[in-house]
Amino acid sequence: MSLSFRLLDCTFAKPCQYFISLQLDDNKKRLRTKVSQETGKPVFEQVFQLSDFEEDYANMSPDSIQRRLTLDAFVVLSKEGVSSPHQLLGSTTVALPDVSRSPRRTPGPKVEHHNLTFTRREK
């Protein structure tokens, strides 16, 4: 099973390079998108296999857990002397569709649209 990820209409305060980190459920492993070009309105589009997140999840039946996806937005820092090459800007969580309740007769992918707001995490 794959997860096609597409984030459009993003607006950041200033043109920089950005990327999104994705975490499935409470899994420790995180995947990330490619780093955007320097822009204030990046577009992120990537396809991940659910098995990319963790082998345990690849072996679970799709109806055994309600999955949620946590997205973290990062800016790439290009300043010399910084301790980290990127900085967390904010996070949001999305409940993934329950594929066990989808009609099995419907071929093709399930598509959902969400309006997301990233919340800045306090240090």
TIRO-2110 file (N, C-alpha, C; in Angstrom, 1 decimal):
// TIRO-2110
0.8, -1.2, 0.0, N, 1, A
0.0, 0.0, 0.0, CA, 1, A
0.9, 1.2, 0.0, C, 1, A
0.5, 2.2, -0.8, N, 2, A
1.4, 3.4, -0.8, CA, 2, A
0.6, 4.7, -0.3, C, 2, A
1.4, 5.6, 0.0, N, 3, A
0.8, 6.9, 0.5, CA, 3, A
1.3, 8.0, -0.5, C, 3, A
0.5, 8.6, -1.2, N, 4, A
0.8, 9.6, -2.1, CA, 4, A
0.6, 10.9, -1.4, C, 4, A
1.7, 11.7, -1.3, N, 5, A
1.6, 12.9, -0.4, CA, 5, A
1.8, 14.1, -1.4, C, 5, A
0.9, 15.0, -1.2, N, 6, A
0.9, 16.2, -2.0, CA, 6, A
0.5, 17.4, -1.2, C, 6, A
1.3, 18.4, -1.0, N, 7, A
1.1, 19.6, -0.2, CA, 7, A
1.2, 20.8, -1.1, C, 7, A
0.0, 21.5, -1.4, N, 8, A
0.0, 22.6, -2.3, CA, 8, A
-0.4, 23.9, -1.5, C, 8, A
-0.3, 25.0, -2.1, N, 9, A
-0.7, 26.3, -1.6, CA, 9, A
-0.1, 26.6, -0.2, C, 9, A
1.2, 26.3, -0.1, N, 10, A
1.9, 26.6, 1.1, CA, 10, A
2.4, 28.0, 1.0, C, 10, A
2.3, 28.8, 2.1, N, 11, A
2.8, 30.1, 2.1, CA, 11, A
3.7, 30.3, 3.3, C, 11, A
4.9, 30.6, 3.1, N, 12, A
5.9, 30.9, 4.2, CA, 12, A
6.2, 32.4, 4.2, C, 12, A
6.7, 32.9, 5.4, N, 13, A
6.9, 34.3, 5.5, CA, 13, A
8.0, 34.9, 4.5, C, 13, A
9.0, 34.1, 4.2, N, 14, A
10.0, 34.6, 3.3, CA, 14, A
10.5, 33.5, 2.4, C, 14, A
11.1, 33.8, 1.3, N, 15, A
11.6, 32.8, 0.4, CA, 15, A
12.9, 32.1, 1.0, C, 15, A
12.8, 30.8, 1.2, N, 16, A
13.9, 30.0, 1.7, CA, 16, A
13.7, 28.6, 1.1, C, 16, A
14.5, 27.7, 1.5, N, 17, A
14.4, 26.3, 1.1, CA, 17, A
13.7, 25.6, 2.3, C, 17, A
12.7, 24.8, 2.0, N, 18, A
11.9, 24.1, 3.0, CA, 18, A
11.8, 22.6, 2.7, C, 18, A
11.4, 21.8, 3.7, N, 19, A
11.1, 20.4, 3.5, CA, 19, A
10.1, 20.0, 4.6, C, 19, A
9.4, 18.9, 4.3, N, 20, A
8.4, 18.4, 5.2, CA, 20, A
8.8, 17.0, 5.7, C, 20, A
8.8, 16.8, 7.0, N, 21, A
9.1, 15.5, 7.6, CA, 21, A
7.7, 14.8, 7.9, C, 21, A
7.6, 13.5, 7.6, N, 22, A
6.4, 12.8, 7.9, CA, 22, A
6.7, 11.6, 8.8, C, 22, A
5.8, 11.5, 9.8, N, 23, A
5.9, 10.4, 10.8, CA, 23, A
4.5, 9.7, 10.8, C, 23, A
4.5, 8.4, 10.7, N, 24, A
3.3, 7.6, 10.7, CA, 24, A
3.0, 7.1, 12.1, C, 24, A
1.9, 7.4, 12.7, N, 25, A
1.5, 7.0, 14.0, CA, 25, A
2.6, 7.5, 15.0, C, 25, A
2.9, 6.6, 16.0, N, 26, A
4.0, 7.0, 16.9, CA, 26, A
5.3, 6.3, 16.6, C, 26, A
5.4, 6.0, 15.3, N, 27, A
6.6, 5.3, 14.8, CA, 27, A
7.8, 6.3, 15.0, C, 27, A
9.0, 5.8, 15.3, N, 28, A
10.2, 6.6, 15.5, CA, 28, A
10.7, 7.0, 14.1, C, 28, A
10.6, 6.2, 13.1, N, 29, A
11.2, 6.5, 11.8, CA, 29, A
10.4, 7.6, 11.1, C, 29, A
11.1, 8.6, 10.6, N, 30, A
10.5, 9.7, 9.8, CA, 30, A
11.1, 9.7, 8.4, C, 30, A
10.2, 10.0, 7.5, N, 31, A
10.6, 10.2, 6.1, CA, 31, A
10.5, 11.7, 5.8, C, 31, A
11.1, 12.2, 4.7, N, 32, A
11.0, 13.6, 4.4, CA, 32, A
10.9, 13.8, 2.9, C, 32, A
10.3, 14.9, 2.6, N, 33, A
10.3, 15.3, 1.2, CA, 33, A
11.6, 15.8, 0.7, C, 33, A
11.7, 16.0, -0.6, N, 34, A
12.9, 16.7, -1.1, CA, 34, A
12.9, 18.1, -0.7, C, 34, A
14.0, 18.7, -0.6, N, 35, A
14.1, 20.2, -0.2, CA, 35, A
13.6, 21.0, -1.4, C, 35, A
12.8, 22.0, -1.1, N, 36, A
12.2, 22.8, -2.2, CA, 36, A
13.3, 23.8, -2.7, C, 36, A
13.0, 24.4, -3.8, N, 37, A
13.8, 25.5, -4.3, CA, 37, A
13.6, 26.7, -3.4, C, 37, A
14.4, 27.7, -3.5, N, 38, A
14.2, 28.8, -2.6, CA, 38, A
13.0, 29.6, -3.1, C, 38, A
11.9, 29.6, -2.2, N, 39, A
10.7, 30.2, -2.6, CA, 39, A
9.8, 30.4, -1.3, C, 39, A
8.9, 31.2, -1.4, N, 40, A
7.9, 31.4, -0.3, CA, 40, A
6.7, 30.6, -0.4, C, 40, A
6.5, 29.9, -1.6, N, 41, A
5.4, 29.1, -1.9, CA, 41, A
5.8, 27.7, -2.4, C, 41, A
6.4, 26.9, -1.6, N, 42, A
6.9, 25.6, -2.1, CA, 42, A
5.7, 24.6, -2.4, C, 42, A
6.0, 23.7, -3.2, N, 43, A
5.0, 22.6, -3.5, CA, 43, A
5.8, 21.3, -3.2, C, 43, A
5.1, 20.4, -2.4, N, 44, A
5.7, 19.1, -2.1, CA, 44, A
4.9, 18.0, -2.6, C, 44, A
5.5, 17.1, -3.4, N, 45, A
4.8, 16.0, -3.9, CA, 45, A
5.7, 14.8, -4.0, C, 45, A
5.3, 13.7, -3.3, N, 46, A
6.1, 12.5, -3.2, CA, 46, A
5.2, 11.3, -2.9, C, 46, A
5.7, 10.1, -3.3, N, 47, A
5.0, 8.9, -3.0, CA, 47, A
5.8, 8.0, -2.1, C, 47, A
5.2, 7.6, -1.0, N, 48, A
5.9, 6.7, 0.0, CA, 48, A
5.2, 5.4, 0.0, C, 48, A
5.9, 4.3, 0.3, N, 49, A
5.2, 3.0, 0.6, CA, 49, A
5.1, 3.0, 2.1, C, 49, A
3.9, 2.5, 2.6, N, 50, A
3.8, 2.4, 4.1, CA, 50, A
4.9, 1.6, 4.7, C, 50, A
5.4, 0.6, 4.0, N, 51, A
6.5, -0.2, 4.5, CA, 51, A
7.8, 0.6, 4.6, C, 51, A
7.9, 1.8, 4.0, N, 52, A
9.0, 2.7, 4.1, CA, 52, A
9.1, 3.2, 5.6, C, 52, A
8.0, 3.3, 6.2, N, 53, A
8.0, 3.9, 7.6, CA, 53, A
8.5, 2.9, 8.6, C, 53, A
8.1, 1.6, 8.5, N, 54, A
8.5, 0.6, 9.5, CA, 54, A
8.1, -0.7, 9.0, C, 54, A
8.9, -1.7, 9.1, N, 55, A
8.5, -3.1, 8.7, CA, 55, A
7.3, -3.6, 9.4, C, 55, A
7.2, -3.3, 10.7, N, 56, A
6.0, -3.8, 11.5, CA, 56, A
4.7, -3.4, 10.8, C, 56, A
4.7, -2.2, 10.3, N, 57, A
3.4, -1.7, 9.7, CA, 57, A
3.1, -2.3, 8.4, C, 57, A
4.1, -2.8, 7.7, N, 58, A
3.9, -3.4, 6.4, CA, 58, A
3.2, -4.8, 6.6, C, 58, A
3.4, -5.4, 7.8, N, 59, A
2.8, -6.7, 8.1, CA, 59, A
1.4, -6.6, 8.7, C, 59, A
1.0, -5.4, 9.1, N, 60, A
-0.3, -5.3, 9.7, CA, 60, A
-1.4, -5.2, 8.6, C, 60, A
-2.5, -5.7, 9.0, N, 61, A
-3.6, -5.5, 8.0, CA, 61, A
-4.1, -4.1, 8.0, C, 61, A
-4.6, -3.5, 6.9, N, 62, A
-4.9, -2.1, 6.9, CA, 62, A
-6.1, -1.7, 7.8, C, 62, A
-6.9, -2.7, 8.3, N, 63, A
-8.0, -2.4, 9.1, CA, 63, A
-7.7, -2.6, 10.6, C, 63, A
-6.4, -2.8, 10.9, N, 64, A
-6.1, -3.1, 12.3, CA, 64, A
-5.7, -1.9, 13.1, C, 64, A
-5.6, -0.8, 12.5, N, 65, A
-5.2, 0.4, 13.2, CA, 65, A
-5.7, 1.7, 12.5, C, 65, A
-6.1, 2.7, 13.2, N, 66, A
-6.5, 4.0, 12.6, CA, 66, A
-5.2, 4.8, 12.6, C, 66, A
-4.7, 5.0, 11.4, N, 67, A
-3.4, 5.7, 11.2, CA, 67, A
-3.6, 7.2, 11.2, C, 67, A
-2.5, 7.8, 11.7, N, 68, A
-2.4, 9.3, 11.6, CA, 68, A
-1.0, 9.7, 11.1, C, 68, A
-1.0, 10.7, 10.4, N, 69, A
0.3, 11.2, 9.8, CA, 69, A
0.6, 12.6, 10.5, C, 69, A
1.8, 12.7, 11.0, N, 70, A
2.3, 13.9, 11.6, CA, 70, A
3.3, 14.5, 10.6, C, 70, A
3.0, 15.8, 10.3, N, 71, A
3.9, 16.5, 9.3, CA, 71, A
4.6, 17.7, 10.1, C, 71, A
5.9, 17.8, 9.9, N, 72, A
6.7, 18.8, 10.5, CA, 72, A
7.2, 19.7, 9.3, C, 72, A
7.1, 21.0, 9.4, N, 73, A
7.7, 21.9, 8.4, CA, 73, A
9.0, 22.4, 8.9, C, 73, A
10.0, 22.3, 8.0, N, 74, A
11.4, 22.8, 8.4, CA, 74, A
11.9, 23.8, 7.4, C, 74, A
12.7, 24.7, 7.8, N, 75, A
13.4, 25.7, 6.9, CA, 75, A
14.8, 25.2, 7.0, C, 75, A
15.5, 25.3, 5.8, N, 76, A
16.9, 25.0, 5.7, CA, 76, A
17.7, 26.3, 6.0, C, 76, A
18.6, 26.2, 7.0, N, 77, A
19.4, 27.3, 7.4, CA, 77, A
20.7, 27.3, 6.6, C, 77, A
21.1, 28.4, 6.0, N, 78, A
22.3, 28.4, 5.3, CA, 78, A
23.4, 29.3, 5.9, C, 78, A
23.1, 29.7, 7.2, N, 79, A
24.1, 30.5, 7.9, CA, 79, A
25.2, 29.7, 8.4, C, 79, A
26.4, 30.2, 8.3, N, 80, A
27.6, 29.5, 8.8, CA, 80, A
27.6, 29.6, 10.4, C, 80, A
28.1, 28.6, 11.0, N, 81, A
28.2, 28.6, 12.4, CA, 81, A
27.0, 28.2, 13.2, C, 81, A
25.9, 27.8, 12.5, N, 82, A
24.7, 27.3, 13.1, CA, 82, A
24.9, 25.8, 13.5, C, 82, A
24.3, 25.4, 14.6, N, 83, A
24.5, 24.1, 15.1, CA, 83, A
23.7, 23.0, 14.4, C, 83, A
22.6, 23.4, 13.7, N, 84, A
21.8, 22.5, 13.0, CA, 84, A
21.5, 23.1, 11.6, C, 84, A
21.5, 22.3, 10.5, N, 85, A
21.3, 22.8, 9.2, CA, 85, A
19.9, 23.1, 8.9, C, 85, A
19.0, 22.8, 9.8, N, 86, A
17.5, 23.1, 9.6, CA, 86, A
16.9, 23.5, 10.9, C, 86, A
15.7, 24.1, 10.8, N, 87, A
15.0, 24.5, 12.0, CA, 87, A
13.5, 24.2, 11.8, C, 87, A
12.9, 23.6, 12.9, N, 88, A
11.5, 23.2, 12.9, CA, 88, A
10.7, 24.5, 13.0, C, 88, A
9.7, 24.6, 12.0, N, 89, A
8.8, 25.8, 12.0, CA, 89, A
7.5, 25.5, 12.7, C, 89, A
6.9, 24.3, 12.5, N, 90, A
5.6, 23.9, 13.0, CA, 90, A
5.2, 22.5, 12.7, C, 90, A
4.1, 22.0, 13.3, N, 91, A
3.7, 20.7, 13.1, CA, 91, A
2.2, 20.6, 12.9, C, 91, A
1.7, 19.5, 12.3, N, 92, A
0.2, 19.3, 12.2, CA, 92, A
0.0, 17.8, 12.1, C, 92, A
-1.1, 17.3, 12.5, N, 93, A
-1.4, 15.8, 12.4, CA, 93, A
-2.7, 15.6, 11.6, C, 93, A
-2.7, 14.6, 10.7, N, 94, A
-3.9, 14.3, 9.9, CA, 94, A
-4.2, 12.9, 10.1, C, 94, A
-5.5, 12.6, 10.3, N, 95, A
-6.0, 11.2, 10.4, CA, 95, A
-6.1, 10.7, 9.0, C, 95, A
-5.5, 9.5, 8.7, N, 96, A
-5.6, 8.9, 7.4, CA, 96, A
-6.9, 8.2, 7.2, C, 96, A
-7.4, 8.0, 6.0, N, 97, A
-8.6, 7.4, 5.8, CA, 97, A
-8.6, 5.9, 6.3, C, 97, A
-9.7, 5.5, 6.8, N, 98, A
-9.9, 4.1, 7.3, CA, 98, A
-10.2, 3.2, 6.1, C, 98, A
-9.2, 2.5, 5.6, N, 99, A
-9.4, 1.8, 4.4, CA, 99, A
-10.2, 0.5, 4.6, C, 99, A
-10.4, 0.1, 5.8, N, 100, A
-11.2, -1.0, 6.1, CA, 100, A
-12.7, -0.7, 5.9, C, 100, A
-13.1, 0.5, 5.9, N, 101, A
-14.5, 0.9, 5.7, CA, 101, A
-14.8, 1.3, 4.3, C, 101, A
-13.7, 1.4, 3.4, N, 102, A
-13.9, 1.7, 2.0, CA, 102, A
-14.6, 0.6, 1.3, C, 102, A
-15.4, 0.9, 0.4, N, 103, A
-16.0, -0.2, -0.4, CA, 103, A
-14.9, -0.9, -1.2, C, 103, A
-14.8, -2.2, -1.1, N, 104, A
-13.7, -3.0, -1.7, CA, 104, A
-14.0, -3.0, -3.3, C, 104, A
-15.2, -2.7, -3.7, N, 105, A
-15.5, -2.8, -5.1, CA, 105, A
-14.9, -1.6, -5.9, C, 105, A
-14.6, -0.5, -5.2, N, 106, A
-14.1, 0.7, -5.9, CA, 106, A
-12.7, 0.6, -6.2, C, 106, A
-12.3, 0.5, -7.5, N, 107, A
-10.9, 0.4, -7.8, CA, 107, A
-10.3, 1.8, -7.7, C, 107, A
-9.0, 1.8, -7.7, N, 108, A
-8.2, 3.1, -7.7, CA, 108, A
-8.0, 3.6, -6.3, C, 108, A
-7.1, 4.7, -6.2, N, 109, A
-6.8, 5.2, -4.9, CA, 109, A
-7.9, 6.0, -4.2, C, 109, A
-7.8, 6.1, -2.9, N, 110, A
-8.7, 6.9, -2.1, CA, 110, A
-8.0, 8.3, -2.0, C, 110, A
-8.7, 9.3, -2.3, N, 111, A
-8.2, 10.7, -2.3, CA, 111, A
-8.9, 11.5, -1.2, C, 111, A
-8.1, 12.2, -0.4, N, 112, A
-8.7, 13.1, 0.6, CA, 112, A
-7.9, 14.4, 0.5, C, 112, A
-8.7, 15.5, 0.8, N, 113, A
-8.1, 16.8, 0.8, CA, 113, A
-8.3, 17.4, 2.2, C, 113, A
-7.2, 18.0, 2.7, N, 114, A
-7.3, 18.6, 4.0, CA, 114, A
-6.7, 20.0, 4.0, C, 114, A
-7.3, 21.0, 4.7, N, 115, A
-6.7, 22.3, 4.9, CA, 115, A
-5.9, 22.1, 6.2, C, 115, A
-4.6, 22.4, 6.1, N, 116, A
-3.7, 22.2, 7.3, CA, 116, A
-3.2, 23.5, 7.8, C, 116, A
-3.1, 23.6, 9.1, N, 117, A
-2.4, 24.7, 9.8, CA, 117, A
-1.3, 24.1, 10.6, C, 117, A
-0.1, 24.6, 10.4, N, 118, A
1.1, 24.1, 11.2, CA, 118, A
1.2, 25.0, 12.4, C, 118, A
1.3, 24.3, 13.6, N, 119, A
1.4, 25.0, 14.8, CA, 119, A
2.9, 25.0, 15.3, C, 119, A
3.3, 26.2, 15.6, N, 120, A
4.7, 26.4, 16.0, CA, 120, A
4.9, 25.7, 17.4, C, 120, A
5.9, 24.9, 17.5, N, 121, A
6.2, 24.2, 18.7, CA, 121, A
7.1, 25.1, 19.6, C, 121, A
6.8, 25.3, 20.8, N, 122, A
7.6, 26.0, 21.8, CA, 122, A
8.8, 25.2, 22.2, C, 122, A
9.9, 25.9, 22.4, N, 123, A
11.1, 25.2, 22.8, CA, 123, A
11.1, 25.0, 24.3, C, 123, A
END
